[in-house]
Amino acid sequence: MVFSDLFFLFVFLPVFALCYLLLKRHHNAVLVLFSLVFYAWGEPVYVLLMLASVVVNYFVGLGIEKKGKTALVVGLIFNIGVLAVFKYANFFIANFYALIGCLGTSNLSPLTFHLSLPIGISFYTFQSISYLIDVYRKTTPAQHSFKNLLLYISMFPQLIAGPIVRYGTISAEITERHVNSQDLAEGMMRFLRGLGKKVILANQLSEISSQLLTGSGLESLSTLGSWVGILAFTLQIYFDFSGYSDMAIGIGRCLGFHFNENFDHPYCCDSITDFWRRWHISLGTFFRDYLYIPMGGNRRHQAFNILIVWMLTGFWHGASWNFLLWGLFYGLIVMLEKYTLLKVIKRIPKVLLHVYSLLLVIIGWGIFYFEDFGQMKHFFHAFFGGAEAFTDFSAVNALSSYGWLWVVAILFCLPVRDWLNRWVSSWKHPRPVLLIVTRSVLAFLLLTLSVALLVGATNNAFLYTRF
Amino acid sequence: MRGNRILVTFVTVMMTAFVAVFCTLPRSVYSELEKRELLRFPKFSWQSLRDGSFTQNISNWFSDSEPFRDVFMRGSMELKSLMAFKTKSEVTFHAAQEETAAIVEPEKGQEKPSVGDQRSIEEFHNNVNANAKMDNAGVIVVGSAPNARALMAFKNKNKREKDFAKVVNSYQQTFGPEVNLYCMIIPTAVEYYCPVNARSCADPEFPVMTELYEEIDSAVHIVDLYMVLGKHIDEDIYLRTDHHWAPLGAYYAARQFAMVAGVKVPELEDFEPDTMAGYVGSMYGFSKDVNVKKSPEDFVYYVPRNVDYTTVYTKYKLDKDYQIIGEEKPHQGDFFVKVSGTSSAYCTFMGSDSRITQVKTDSDCPRRLLVMKDSFGNAIPGYLFGSFEEVHVIDFRYFTKNIKTYVKEHGITDILMANNISHVCSGAIGAAYGRFLKK
């Protein structure tokens, strides 16, 4: 089940809200129960894997308090092992056989695991790892209540596509939280904003990117088409993922949880280092705190640390060489920036920095988009001017037929809301009625437009649920 | 604080209203817009629960059969149309160049063959520059309301035209000189009406056509429509809002066939035109473009005037997945069926595809025609009642008999394979016709 599914919006969510309100004394039990139903709806068997993961992490967490490092190592092996088996096993096996084939000794019939990727495994496994390490570091005590740990890991708002919520962020709110009308209002608006980002913007942009970058569109790609297509994907993935994060944060807020922000206008970055401070913040800080710094950070062999961290960041997104390449691409740029750009960044005009950063980000999405290296090569050939035609009908059509979509999408990549908030707070005479009416109209538009667009939508899956 | 409470109340009321609409009102079962039955609530089984398909299908059912689905869809299309930058759009199509190969016109009522099969054709160019856009499902929408024309882009993905040619040749070998075999490949509208600037969105049909003509045995009579229809593109030979051609296009096809077959050539004045106004066809659902919805057209079909004929149908019983589960007893019916509403106008011919149609006419021509067709072919037989004593029609999707036995039993003298080029290249028709020989 995904947040932008009509069944979620008009069956699951209302029933959950009703039960949550009626059974006030059993808030957490209701939340756990509905979270398990939410997960089992899409993964009826793998919900057992998630439950098993919670059981093991519960006992490992308790074990860390007594046995320290040994229990932590056991926990890390378990969590990484689960990821390795369910997410990466077939990748490693396929490449092993490919290697043997290259060496000319392949008489073996390829072995494959017939395992589908459990939804959200990368997210809840990383949350479990962060919990264990935080307990080990004593930044937070181990959770002695199994149901509370189950709640932390299985909580449906952030279960399948993040953000990766640190245990310490919400540990206090698991047992005691308060919700006031501001939380509800902010939470609802945040949820609707996320829904609008996903349905009104990302889903429409995905029509452009898939039209140009897949199938026959890719075969006859012009140079302009490659730029338009990847630009559409650049905007699509931002609104898709940040929309999901907004909805997760919004639901969490309505329940009294305060999750950390996951995005901070990433396309306003002035360097790639800055981009990764603003994009998928919960993943970036995870790798920073649990891998980069323990490896030595910038104190020893920094370049090596950067490359390893970024390769793993890429690999986290999927068991495919293009994701590894994508991570390596960013690793190299971040490393180069450390020694060059960041030392002189203040002397370079901002516009140039934005253009430089966005260009590399767009190229990065080109690597990210194509798991097939043949297709990737074809795309970049067109992207850098090697296509037979500079422009074609599909590309021009994608620009003109979605003209206002481009305008709105690019506008909402900018901190428009911050500007508006600053403008409103500068009013000498506050006009509360106008603000209420504006927010209500906005809520009405976001919900009704999203529902209208969801009817008959065929491209509604969230990109990040597959990671 | 008070503002927050008002907002929370407002959003709650809105959500409650939507929940009331989506969960309490009767669910839609059919979409006029998409011309399809909507999903039903899934059947439960432990296996489907275990593999997740049961719950997934509940979500799919809920999203597919919502109350007022078509109303929401229209809203969605209106909304999407607002995303485009508006441009002025006036489109005029001109007939093909005059220098293209001449089409031999027969004398009125001519019965002798005046043309052989025409395999030598020239590529059609319309030289039209018009505003066009690529919509959902690869549909090209040319112009805007109220004269928008939606074109299904031809994409030869499967490239199975040679397989089709082989099957046609095997029919020729099977039936030999005793039965005249005709092959009519029907071009689609995109070949004639796609503006120059959008040509790259569709594969050209001309090379496929020429390849087919080269591959098909010389003993098979080719009924070429490529050149014939190209002469008439400033007439309503293709529907603007449907993926089919218009009955007028089928008339020119039937006329060309009659000339190749050497039977009485139908004249339009021998038919009574009947008009269904306000027709919006399947391309609205495919393209999801509101311009198509706002461009209704007249569906004009032609009923023979001075011919007595009786139509007998043998209908196939179908399950919910359109699989044949039985056959009804033959019964008499109308060839031109009165359909309810304009949205099913194309079903005027025989009512549907899932049947065998046998028409006995008072024609003094002793020949009997079997039309093997897809839905494009539905519009042809009505023009030929004055040219054959019997006209039989079967659809490639719904025929369970052995074709050799059928031809023998009914004394068929002429077989016309009339299919659109997309189906021909998909491989589906060739495979089905091949099976008919082996049943």
Boltz contact constraints between the chains, C-beta under 6 A:
constraints:
  - contact:
      token1: [A, 5]
      token2: [B, 59]
      max_distance: 6.0
  - contact:
      token1: [A, 6]
      token2: [B, 62]
      max_distance: 6.0
  - contact:
      token1: [A, 6]
      token2: [B, 63]
      max_distance: 6.0
  - contact:
      token1: [A, 7]
      token2: [B, 59]
      max_distance: 6.0
  - contact:
      token1: [A, 7]
      token2: [B, 62]
      max_distance: 6.0
  - contact:
      token1: [A, 10]
      token2: [B, 18]
      max_distance: 6.0
  - contact:
      token1: [A, 10]
      token2: [B, 19]
      max_distance: 6.0
  - contact:
      token1: [A, 10]
      token2: [B, 22]
      max_distance: 6.0
  - contact:
      token1: [A, 14]
      token2: [B, 19]
      max_distance: 6.0
  - contact:
      token1: [A, 41]
      token2: [B, 55]
      max_distance: 6.0
  - contact:
      token1: [A, 44]
      token2: [B, 50]
      max_distance: 6.0
  - contact:
      token1: [A, 44]
      token2: [B, 52]
      max_distance: 6.0
  - contact:
      token1: [A, 181]
      token2: [B, 4]
      max_distance: 6.0
  - contact:
      token1: [A, 181]
      token2: [B, 5]
      max_distance: 6.0
  - contact:
      token1: [A, 181]
      token2: [B, 8]
      max_distance: 6.0
  - contact:
      token1: [A, 182]
      token2: [B, 4]
      max_distance: 6.0
  - contact:
      token1: [A, 184]
      token2: [B, 8]
      max_distance: 6.0
  - contact:
      token1: [A, 185]
      token2: [B, 4]
      max_distance: 6.0
  - contact:
      token1: [A, 185]
      token2: [B, 7]
      max_distance: 6.0
  - contact:
      token1: [A, 185]
      token2: [B, 8]
      max_distance: 6.0
  - contact:
      token1: [A, 188]
      token2: [B, 11]
      max_distance: 6.0
  - contact:
      token1: [A, 216]
      token2: [B, 155]
      max_distance: 6.0
  - contact:
      token1: [A, 220]
      token2: [B, 200]
      max_distance: 6.0
  - contact:
      token1: [A, 392]
      token2: [B, 200]
      max_distance: 6.0
  - contact:
      token1: [A, 393]
      token2: [B, 197]
      max_distance: 6.0
  - contact:
      token1: [A, 393]
      token2: [B, 198]
      max_distance: 6.0
  - contact:
      token1: [A, 393]
      token2: [B, 200]
      max_distance: 6.0
  - contact:
      token1: [A, 393]
      token2: [B, 201]
      max_distance: 6.0
  - contact:
      token1: [A, 394]
      token2: [B, 134]
      max_distance: 6.0
  - contact:
      token1: [A, 397]
      token2: [B, 133]
      max_distance: 6.0
  - contact:
      token1: [A, 397]
      token2: [B, 134]
      max_distance: 6.0
  - contact:
      token1: [A, 400]
      token2: [B, 85]
      max_distance: 6.0
  - contact:
      token1: [A, 401]
      token2: [B, 84]
      max_distance: 6.0
  - contact:
      token1: [A, 401]
      token2: [B, 133]
      max_distance: 6.0
  - contact:
      token1: [A, 402]
      token2: [B, 83]
      max_distance: 6.0
  - contact:
      token1: [A, 403]
      token2: [B, 84]
      max_distance: 6.0
  - contact:
      token1: [A, 403]
      token2: [B, 85]
      max_distance: 6.0
  - contact:
      token1: [A, 404]
      token2: [B, 83]
      max_distance: 6.0
  - contact:
      token1: [A, 405]
      token2: [B, 83]
      max_distance: 6.0
  - contact:
      token1: [A, 432]
      token2: [B, 3]
      max_distance: 6.0
  - contact:
      token1: [A, 436]
      token2: [B, 3]
      max_distance: 6.0
  - contact:
      token1: [A, 436]
      token2: [B, 6]
      max_distance: 6.0
  - contact:
      token1: [A, 439]
      token2: [B, 7]
      max_distance: 6.0
  - contact:
      token1: [A, 440]
      token2: [B, 10]
      max_distance: 6.0
  - contact:
      token1: [A, 443]
      token2: [B, 11]
      max_distance: 6.0
  - contact:
      token1: [A, 447]
      token2: [B, 14]
      max_distance: 6.0
  - contact:
      token1: [A, 452]
      token2: [B, 72]
      max_distance: 6.0
  - contact:
      token1: [A, 452]
      token2: [B, 75]
      max_distance: 6.0
  - contact:
      token1: [A, 452]
      token2: [B, 76]
      max_distance: 6.0
  - contact:
      token1: [A, 452]
      token2: [B, 79]
      max_distance: 6.0
  - contact:
      token1: [A, 453]
      token2: [B, 76]
      max_distance: 6.0
  - contact:
      token1: [A, 455]
      token2: [B, 72]
      max_distance: 6.0
  - contact:
      token1: [A, 455]
      token2: [B, 73]
      max_distance: 6.0
  - contact:
      token1: [A, 455]
      token2: [B, 76]
      max_distance: 6.0
  - contact:
      token1: [A, 456]
      token2: [B, 73]
      max_distance: 6.0
